[in-house]
Amino acid sequence: MFKNKFKGCDASKVWRVIFIIWIVFASLYVVYSEYSRLQTFVAKSAYNSGITTAVAQIMQEASKCQVFPVTLEGKQVNLVNYDCLNTGEKEAE
């Protein structure tokens, strides 16, 4: 039955076509996998950079020895540098 449908086709040609299709799909899979890995790396780098920036800004505000607000998802707290509080107690003694 298979031979009747593909009369005149050489078996080596069929295998070549199958092999080329397999190479194309394998290459696409590798490219997609590497692209996904790159996306994850970029997202992780951006996340870490954002955290570093946020902590640096908090440290900069805290170094002024004044109360400053920090807001997250609609919740707000006021922060102050603990070392600034201790200096006031030492001066009182």
Backbone bond lengths (Angstrom), bond angles and torsions (degrees), N, CA, C in turn:
res aa  C-N    CA-C-N  psi(-1)  N-CA   C-N-CA  omega(-1)  CA-C   N-CA-C  phi
1 M - - - 1.447 - - 1.534 110.67 -
2 F 1.327 117.46 -46.88 1.455 121.60 179.22 1.528 110.20 -63.67
3 K 1.325 115.35 -39.18 1.464 119.76 -178.42 1.529 110.91 -67.80
4 N 1.311 117.43 -34.56 1.461 120.37 -178.84 1.524 112.15 -69.20
5 K 1.316 118.22 -35.89 1.462 121.23 -178.29 1.523 111.94 -72.39
6 F 1.290 116.39 -30.91 1.460 120.38 -175.75 1.524 112.09 -113.88
7 K 1.305 115.15 42.36 1.473 118.65 177.78 1.518 108.71 -64.03
8 G 1.258 115.92 138.78 1.447 120.66 177.78 1.523 112.76 88.18
9 C 1.350 118.68 -9.33 1.467 121.68 177.82 1.511 108.74 -95.03
10 D 1.291 114.65 133.89 1.451 120.53 177.90 1.529 108.62 -81.09
11 A 1.308 117.59 140.14 1.472 122.03 -178.61 1.531 110.60 -62.95
12 S 1.308 117.27 -33.39 1.470 119.46 179.88 1.525 111.14 -67.01
13 K 1.329 117.14 -33.28 1.466 120.35 177.44 1.529 110.67 -66.92
14 V 1.325 115.49 -41.35 1.461 120.13 178.90 1.524 109.87 -62.39
15 W 1.322 116.88 -44.26 1.463 120.15 179.41 1.528 111.67 -65.83
16 R 1.313 116.43 -35.05 1.469 119.63 176.44 1.526 111.00 -62.93
17 V 1.320 116.00 -44.68 1.464 120.55 179.40 1.531 110.16 -62.98
18 I 1.320 116.48 -44.91 1.471 120.40 178.23 1.525 110.13 -61.40
19 F 1.319 117.07 -41.98 1.460 120.88 179.83 1.533 111.11 -64.91
20 I 1.309 118.04 -41.89 1.470 122.00 178.93 1.524 110.22 -64.28
21 I 1.334 116.31 -43.40 1.469 119.59 177.47 1.520 110.46 -61.63
22 W 1.334 116.81 -42.03 1.466 120.88 178.83 1.533 110.75 -62.77
23 I 1.323 118.02 -42.44 1.474 122.54 178.30 1.524 110.06 -61.86
24 V 1.325 117.66 -42.97 1.469 121.55 -179.72 1.523 109.89 -62.76
25 F 1.326 118.22 -49.13 1.462 120.84 -179.68 1.528 111.91 -64.63
26 A 1.327 117.90 -40.03 1.459 120.94 178.09 1.524 110.42 -64.15
27 S 1.315 116.72 -41.04 1.469 120.53 178.32 1.521 111.15 -64.73
28 L 1.326 116.75 -43.15 1.464 120.30 177.49 1.524 111.24 -62.05
29 Y 1.314 117.24 -39.10 1.461 120.78 178.35 1.530 111.03 -63.19
30 V 1.310 116.77 -44.63 1.473 120.68 179.54 1.522 110.28 -64.52
31 V 1.316 117.59 -43.88 1.466 121.02 179.35 1.526 110.27 -62.58
32 Y 1.330 118.06 -44.28 1.465 121.34 178.73 1.530 110.93 -63.45
33 S 1.323 116.85 -41.70 1.459 120.64 179.63 1.530 111.14 -62.93
34 E 1.312 117.62 -44.40 1.460 121.23 178.90 1.526 111.55 -67.42
35 Y 1.323 117.04 -36.25 1.460 121.10 177.34 1.532 110.24 -64.21
36 S 1.312 116.79 -42.59 1.473 120.56 177.78 1.528 110.78 -63.80
37 R 1.321 116.50 -40.93 1.466 120.65 178.48 1.523 110.68 -64.04
38 L 1.320 116.98 -39.79 1.461 121.76 178.34 1.525 110.84 -65.21
39 Q 1.334 116.70 -42.29 1.461 120.27 177.56 1.521 111.29 -60.09
40 T 1.320 117.02 -43.47 1.463 121.40 178.57 1.518 110.60 -62.86
41 F 1.325 117.10 -42.87 1.461 121.26 179.49 1.525 111.22 -62.42
42 V 1.330 116.67 -44.72 1.463 120.97 -179.17 1.525 110.03 -65.07
43 A 1.324 117.39 -43.28 1.468 120.86 179.43 1.521 110.85 -63.20
44 K 1.325 117.36 -42.44 1.462 121.01 179.54 1.527 110.68 -65.45
45 S 1.320 117.15 -40.50 1.465 120.81 178.58 1.526 110.89 -64.29
46 A 1.323 116.96 -42.90 1.466 120.57 178.88 1.523 110.86 -64.62
47 Y 1.324 117.13 -40.31 1.464 121.59 178.52 1.529 110.54 -62.32
48 N 1.324 116.36 -47.82 1.466 120.26 179.73 1.523 111.57 -64.01
49 S 1.312 116.83 -38.19 1.461 120.64 177.93 1.525 110.47 -64.22
50 G 1.322 116.54 -40.88 1.465 120.38 178.10 1.511 112.53 -63.48
51 I 1.319 116.67 -41.69 1.465 120.51 178.18 1.520 109.88 -64.24
52 T 1.317 117.36 -43.71 1.463 121.23 179.70 1.521 110.79 -61.08
53 T 1.317 116.61 -42.83 1.463 120.89 179.12 1.525 110.97 -63.90
54 A 1.332 116.99 -43.01 1.462 120.81 -179.26 1.524 111.26 -63.78
55 V 1.316 116.98 -44.35 1.467 120.13 179.50 1.521 110.24 -65.50
56 A 1.317 117.81 -39.61 1.467 120.54 178.66 1.528 111.08 -63.05
57 Q 1.330 116.76 -39.99 1.464 120.14 178.21 1.529 111.15 -66.71
58 I 1.319 117.55 -40.43 1.463 120.42 177.63 1.518 110.43 -63.53
59 M 1.323 117.23 -42.68 1.464 120.72 179.10 1.528 110.89 -64.13
60 Q 1.315 116.35 -38.99 1.463 119.88 179.68 1.531 110.26 -65.11
61 E 1.324 117.32 -43.59 1.466 120.34 178.20 1.522 110.94 -66.01
62 A 1.316 117.48 -38.66 1.461 121.05 -178.52 1.527 111.86 -67.72
63 S 1.314 117.36 -28.35 1.467 120.06 -178.83 1.529 112.29 -69.43
64 K 1.335 117.71 -13.73 1.463 121.19 179.90 1.529 112.40 -80.74
65 C 1.326 117.68 -6.44 1.472 123.59 179.82 1.527 112.24 58.36
66 Q 1.315 116.31 37.87 1.458 121.50 175.24 1.526 108.37 -130.11
67 V 1.306 115.69 154.33 1.463 120.73 176.79 1.526 108.39 -69.72
68 F 1.352 115.96 136.26 1.459 119.85 177.72 1.529 109.02 -138.60
69 P 1.332 116.46 144.82 1.466 120.17 -177.89 1.532 111.66 -84.55
70 V 1.330 114.82 145.39 1.465 122.00 173.53 1.519 106.48 -127.49
71 T 1.331 117.18 128.17 1.456 122.00 -175.59 1.526 109.88 -120.27
72 L 1.333 116.13 136.62 1.456 122.15 176.01 1.523 108.52 -145.58
73 E 1.314 115.65 122.32 1.463 122.60 177.36 1.526 112.33 50.88
74 G 1.307 116.36 44.24 1.454 121.46 176.52 1.519 114.58 82.74
75 K 1.312 117.82 -5.48 1.469 121.13 177.86 1.521 108.28 -101.00
76 Q 1.324 115.72 139.07 1.454 119.93 -176.95 1.520 109.68 -128.95
77 V 1.329 115.65 138.54 1.460 122.65 173.73 1.522 107.91 -131.63
78 N 1.317 115.28 154.32 1.460 120.48 176.03 1.522 108.27 -104.65
79 L 1.307 115.63 131.71 1.461 121.51 -178.23 1.524 109.79 -117.03
80 V 1.330 114.37 153.85 1.453 121.22 174.37 1.526 107.42 -147.05
81 N 1.302 115.95 149.22 1.458 121.66 179.67 1.530 109.90 -68.19
82 Y 1.328 117.17 126.36 1.455 122.18 -178.37 1.529 111.36 -62.73
83 D 1.304 117.41 -36.47 1.468 120.88 179.26 1.530 111.38 -63.09
84 C 1.312 117.18 -31.88 1.459 120.27 178.45 1.533 110.41 -69.00
85 L 1.314 116.63 -33.36 1.461 120.48 177.31 1.524 111.19 -68.91
86 N 1.300 117.52 -40.29 1.460 122.38 -178.80 1.522 112.11 -67.26
87 T 1.309 119.16 -33.68 1.454 120.73 -178.80 1.514 110.20 -65.66
88 G 1.319 117.06 -34.61 1.466 120.34 177.75 1.522 111.81 -65.75
89 E 1.332 117.16 -37.24 1.462 120.89 178.68 1.532 111.13 -69.88
90 K 1.326 116.83 -37.68 1.459 120.54 -179.44 1.533 110.07 -67.78
91 E 1.320 116.88 -37.20 1.461 120.32 179.62 1.531 110.55 -67.67
92 A 1.332 117.83 -33.14 1.465 122.03 -179.05 1.519 110.69 -68.80
93 E 1.315 117.89 -30.65 1.466 121.13 -179.34 1.514 108.81 -72.04
